[in-house]
């Protein structure tokens, strides 16, 4: 196993599956099965999931809503997704703990680096909700922060695309996939992998980012085992 401790970042939109809103139970079960399988191999797993399938703070702000209030509403959306994933993981026989950047008793414990690491070392999958717990920060930034806090070997960004390309492969058939990228190259080429805050946190704390297709069952395990199926940013 190449990576012993990982931070897996999932988008809220990915949970929609074939639906246009909310949580697709089939997609949720597929993700939970992949994650539970990996945990059984001894990998320590932290997870951050977005809330875009339910609500986005920026969308609310665009419609005249207060940005800060909208961001907190977006954080609540990540709690719903995190609770759903925790439940699905437990159905797979895994032990899953839900921590949160905001204190939400009795749903989730308060996130702290020490607490998260203790839970990981005890064999729990740790799902971390509410991003950083602060407005104006994306869940990408939250994932980068949590990856640094739990001392993850890598931040795995699970997407519907199998890596980083020179252009959007869904729009440009001539787009070429990168096997590896330096952080500096990604900056220069203005590749939209994660937001700038997340990128900077990972670069400064020497946490590589691996972008891969999470929607294909078995891919998560392949990445952790060291198979080169996506793009490594380092």
N, C-alpha and C positions, 0 to 999 in steps of 0.2 A: 504494500500500500504506500503510494507516494506521499499522500497527505494524511497525517494523523488527526489533525483538528481543522475543521473547515467552518467558514461562514457562508451559508447559502442564501443568496438574495433572489427572491422571486417577485415578479410584478403582480399586482392585484389583478390586472387584466388577464394574466395567464390562467387564473382560476375560472374565468368565464367559459373556457372551452369553446364549444360551438354556440353558446348563448350570447345574447347581446348585453346582458347585465347580470350581476350577482355571481353566485358560485355554482359551477357545474359539478354535481356529485361524482360523476365519472372521472373528470379531470382531477378532482381533489383526491380520490381514491388512488389514481395512478401515481400522483406525486407522493402520497403517503407510503405506498408500497415500495417505491424506489428508495425513499429516505430510510424507512424501517429496515430494508434489506442491507443498506450500507451500515446502519448502526449495529446490526447483528455481527458485522465483520470487525467491530471494535473501533470504528471511526467515531470521533467526538464531533457532534454536529450542532452548530448554532444556526438559527434561521431568522431572517428578517423578510417580511412580506409586505408589499405595498397595499394600498386601499383603493386604487383607481377603478376597480370593478364596481365600487359602491359610491365613492365620492372623492373628488379632488379639490383641495383648497383653492388652487389657481382657477379652476372652473367657477367656483363660487364667487371669487373676487372679480372675475370677468363679467359676472352678472350683477355686480353692485354690492355684493356681500362684503363685510369687513374681512380683510385678508387674514388677520390673526384668528378670528373666530372660525373662518373657513379652514384654516390649517389644523386647528384643534378638532374640527369635525372630520377632517381627513384622517387624523390620528385614531379617532374612534372607529373609522372604517377598517383600519389595520387591526384593531382589536377583534372585530368580528371575524376577519379572515384568519387571524392567529388562533382564535378559539376553535374555528372549524378545522384547521389543520391539526391542532393539538388533539381534538377528538378523533380525527381520522387516523392519526398515528397510534393512539391508544387502541383503536380497533385492530390495528396491525400487530398488537402485542408489544409495542414500544412504550417506554416510560418517557413522558414528555412534560416539561415544566414550562409554564407561561410566565414570563417576566415582562415588565412594561416600563417605558420611559416616564410614564405618569402613574402615580399610585392609584390603583383601581381595586380596592378590596370589595368583595372577596374573589374577584375574577382572576387577578394576576398579582404576583409579588412585585415589589419595586426593583427595577433593574440596578445592579451594581456589578462591577467587574469581578469582585471577589465571589459574590453569590453565584454568578453565571459560571465561573470556572469550577467552583465547588460542585455545582450540579452536573457539569460535563464530566468531571472526574469520577462522579458517582454513577455514571452510565446513563444519565438522562439526556434526551434531546432537548435543547433549550430554544424555545420560540420567543423572540423578542419583539414586542409590539410598540407602537407609538413613535417609531423613528428615533430621533434624538430626544424627543420629549419637549422640543421647542419649535415655535412657529418659524417660518422662513427657511426651513431646512427640509430637503427631500428625503424620501426613504433610502435613496442611494447614499446620501450622506450618513443617514442612520446606520446603514449596513457597513459602511467604511469605518465609522466610529466603533461599532460593536466588534468588528473584525479585529481592530487594534486592541480593544479592551479585553477580549478573550484570548488574545495572542494567537490568533488563527494562522495556520501555515499559508492559507490562500483564501481569497474572497472569490467564490464561484458565482458568477452571474448567469442564472438560468433564463434563457430566452426562447423564442420560437425560431431563431436563426442560429445556424451552426458555427457562429464565430463573428469576427469583425471583417468587414469588406471595404474595399476602396470606395464603394457607393452602396446604396440600398439595393441588395440583390433581388428584392421583390419588384423593384421598379426598373433596374438596369441589369439586363442579362449579361453584360460584359464585365460586371463587377468581379474583382479578384479578391479572394480570401487571404487574409494574413495568417501565417502560422504563429509568428511571434511579433511583438511590438514593444519598443521601449516607450516608457511614459512620455519622454520628450518628443518622440515621433508622433504619438497620438495627439499631443498638444499642437504640434506644428501642422499636422494634416487636418486638424479640427474635426476629428472623428468623434461622433456622438456615442460614446460608450457608457459613461456615467457623468454626472455633473462635475464641475470643476472642483468644488469643495471635497467631494468624495475622492476624486483623483488625487488631489493634493495630500489628503490624509493618508492614502495608501502609499503614495510615492515616498513621503517623508518618513513613514514608519516601516518601509520595506515590506509591505504586504502586496504580493502580486495579485492580479485580477485575471481570472480565467473565464472567458465568455464561451458558452456552449448551448446546444439545443437541449433543453430540459424536457421537451414534449415527446421525445422518443424514449420509450421505456428502456432502461439499462444504461443510458448515457451517463447518468450521475456516477454510477459505480465505475464505469470506464475511465472517467476523468480522474477520480480519486486513485485509481490503480495506475495512472500515469499514461494512459493511451492518449495520443494526440488527435483529438477529434474536434477541437475548437481553436480558440486564439488565446495565447498567453501574453498578457501585458505586464511588463516588469521594469 
